[in-house]
Amino acid sequence: MDAPPAIELRGVSRRYGERLALADVSVTVPAGATLVVFGPNGAGKSTLLRVLATLLRPHGGATVVLGEPLPARQWAVRGRVGLLAHDALLYRDLSARENLRFHARLHGVPERRVEELLDRVELRGRADDPVRTLSRGLLQRVAVCRAVLHDPPLLLLDEPRANLDPAAAALIEPLIGRASGRTRVITSHDPAGGLAEADLALGLRGGRVALRAPAAEIDVRAVEELYA
Amino acid sequence: MTGAATPGQPPTAGARAGAGGAAAARDRGPGRPAGALRPALALLRKDLLLERRAPESVPAMVLFTCTTFVLFHFGLGRNAVEGSLAAGVLLVTLLLAAILGINRLFVAEQAEGGFDAVLLAPIDRTAVFVAKAAALLVFLVLVELVAVPAFALLLLEGSIWRSLPGLVAVLALLDVGLAVVGAVVSALAIRTRARDLIVPMVALPLLVPALIGAARAAAPLLATGGASWPSARWLLVLGLYDLVFGLLAYAVFDFLLED
C-alpha cells in the first residue's frame, strides 16, 4: 500500500483582510519528496509555508499535513515541522547555544543534540556569542540547527541557502538537503537550482497556482516566465 | 479550559492522551507534547536571561516609580502622607509602573522573531501564559524592592517596619493579579498595531477591583499608629480576584495566541 502523502492541499485559500494571499491552491506532496515553490515577491510563497507550519489558518479548502487536517488538529503537527523562515526566529541577545538549548527544552530534546549540531555546522567557536553579533551567514547556520533540532519529518525552508557561501551551504546540506530523507517544501527564486532540487514544482503568481508539475517535466523557461 | 479538543485549539494533555494510540505513539517521538511546567520554566528562564542580558523593563519601571514618588513629594507640598492617601499614592504608582512592564512583556518575542519558533513547539500554550505571568511577577517584585523603601523615604513619616509584613502580603496578592491580567492583556495587545494604547485601555479597568482591594487593605497599615496586619476581608477579596482572573486567563489564553 502506498504511504499517505505528507502534504495534501485542495483549494486552499488565505486572506489578509481583503487581500487574497492564497487562492485555490492544490498540490499533493508524497512523503520524502521535495516540493519547490517558485514565484515573484508577494506571490504567496511565505504564506503557504506559514499555513503548512500551522502559524496561519487556512481560510478555505482542505489542508492535510502529515496526515492531520488543519486547523482542526494543528496541535498534532506542531513539533513535527521544522521551519526555516526568512527571519532566523532567534533571540538576538542570546547566544547560539542558549537559543538552541531553549528550543531543545521546549521540544524535549536532549542537550547533547545541541552540541552535535553546533559541531556539524562548525559553530562551536562562536556558540557563546550573542547571535546579534553573528554575520548573516552564521546566523543562517544557527537557524538551520534550530529548524532540525527536533528531527522533524517535514521541513519548510524559505530560501534556505540565501546568505550562505558554498562552503557553508555544503555544511548544512546533510541537515536540510535531499540526503536528510525528510519531506521538504522549499521556496526559491533560482529556477535552475530549484528545479534541480525538486521532485515537484509549484509556481505561484498573485496567490494562484500558475505552474504545477513534476520537476523533470518542466522547462526552466516556464519557471522564469513566472518572474516576467 | 475543557479536556476536549475544540477545532483548531490545542487540547489539554488529557484530551491528547485520549486521542488514540497512533497519535499518542507519534507524540511520544521526538517533539512530543510536553506538559506545561517544563516549557514554562524554559520560557521563564529565557525571559529572565533576556532581561538580565539587556535590561529594559525593570529599570524603566524602577525609574518611573521613583520619579513619580518625587513628583508626589513636591506636588502634594507635604513631607509625609498616611492612611488611604499613602496607600493610593503607593499602589497607583505601582499599577502604572506595571503597565510599562505589561507593554513590553511580549515585545522581545515580536521584535526578535523567536516567538514563531515557540509557537511551533509541541507545548501546551498554557506554558506561555504561566511563564509570562511569572516573569512579570518577578519584575514587579524587583521593582518593589526599590519602590517601597523609596516611598517610605520620600513620603512616609514614621517607620514602616511594624506594618511591613502586612504590606508584603497585600503587595504579593496585588502582584499576582497584575501578573495574571498583564500576561493576558499583553498577549492580546501584541496582535494589534496600537499596543501602547490597548494595554492601558484594557488593563486599567480590569485592575480596578484589585486596586480597590489592595488600597483598602493597605490603608490601615500606612496610617499613623495604624494596624500591623490588613483586614482578612480585603485580603480575601484580593485572593478571590487572583483566583477568578487566573481561571479566566487560563481559559482564554490559548485563543489569544491563535492566528
Interface residues (C-beta under 8 A of the other chain):
Chain A: A53 T54 L55 L56 R57 P71 A72 R73 Q74 W75 A76 R78 G79 R80 V81 L83 A85 D87 A88 L89 L90 Y91 R92 D93 L94 E98 N99 F102 H103 R105 L106 H107 G108 V109 P130 R146 H150 D151 P152
Chain B: A5 P7 G8 Q9 P10 P11 R16 A19 A23 R26 D27 P30 G31 R32 P33 A34 R38 P39 L41 A42 L43 R45 K46 L49 L50 R53 A54 A108 E112 G113 G114 D116 A117 V118 L119 L120 A121 P122 I123 E258 D259
